[in-house]
Amino acid sequence: MRYDVVTLFPELFDRFVAISFVGRAVERGIASFHFQSPRDFGLGKHKAVDDTPYGGGSGMVMRVDCLVASFDALDARAAESGEPRARRILLTPQGQRFDQKTAARLAAEPALMLICGRYEGFDERVRAYVDEELSLGDFVLTGGEIPTMAIVEATVRLLPGVLGNEASTEEESHSTATDGLLEYPHYTRPLEYRGAKVPDVLSSGHHAEIAKWRRAEAIERTRTRRPDLPLPPPPLPKKSRRKPPTG
C-alpha cells in the first residue's frame, strides 16, 4: 500500500511512520509514504498557498491551484515509477463518516492520497479533483494531519503481514466478522484484583461456553453503550430431531 500525503507539515509524520506497526509495515515493504507540500507550488516570495475568500468573511482559504499542483506532482511521481494512481481523499468535516467498513474498503486499494487542509478550508473547486471526502466525526480540527494519521493506522493494520496475529483484526469492535458489535470484555492476570474477579467461565477451559459468553457480552455491551448500532437477530430455535409419529 502506498500512502501519498498532501500536507503543509510533513515533519509531523516523521516519528509516526517510523514507530509501532506503521514503522514495521514500512520496514517490511508493506507500506510506503510520499509527502508533498503545497508550499512547493506557492506564490510569491513567501510561497503563499492561501488567500482571502471572495465575498468576504473571516479566515483564509487554501488555493485550488496550489493543491491540484500537489496532486499532479504525486501522480507524476507514481507514473514515473510505474505505480498506480492513488485514490484521492479529502479530509474535511463535511465528508462521510469514517468507520471500520470504510477502513477495510480503503485497505484494499493499492494507493491512497490523503489531503490535509488548513486555515478556513479549501477552495470549493478542489472537490472536483478528489474521489471522495471523509470525516472522523462531527467536530473541527485545525488541520487534516491527525485524521490522516487515524486513517493510516486503521488501514495499515489490516494489510496482510503487518500484525503478528491476523485473527486479531476479526474479533474486535466494529468488525464485519462479529456483525459490527463492540468487542467483548478482556481479562488477564491476576485472577482477582481488589475484590474484582475474572469471570469463572474464562478460566473453565470450556471453549464453547467461553465463545457463548463472549458473544452475549458483546451484544449486551453494544446494546447499552451504542444503542445506535444494529444488533444481530436472535438465533433461530433449533428444530426438534424427534421423528414424526407414524400412523
Secondary structure, 3 states (H helix, E strand, C coil): CEEEEECCCHHHHCCCCCCHHHHHHHHCCCCEEEEECHHHHCECCCCECEECCCCCCCCCEECHHHHHHHHHHHHHHHHHCCCCCCEEEEEEEEEEECCHHHHHHHHCCCEEEEECCCCCEECHHHHHHCCEEEECCCCCCCCCHHHHHHHHHHHHCCCCCCCCCHHHHCCCCCCHHHCCCCCCCCCCCCCEECCEECCHHHHCCCHHHHHHHHHHHHHHHHHHHCCCCCCCCCCCCCCCCCCCCCC
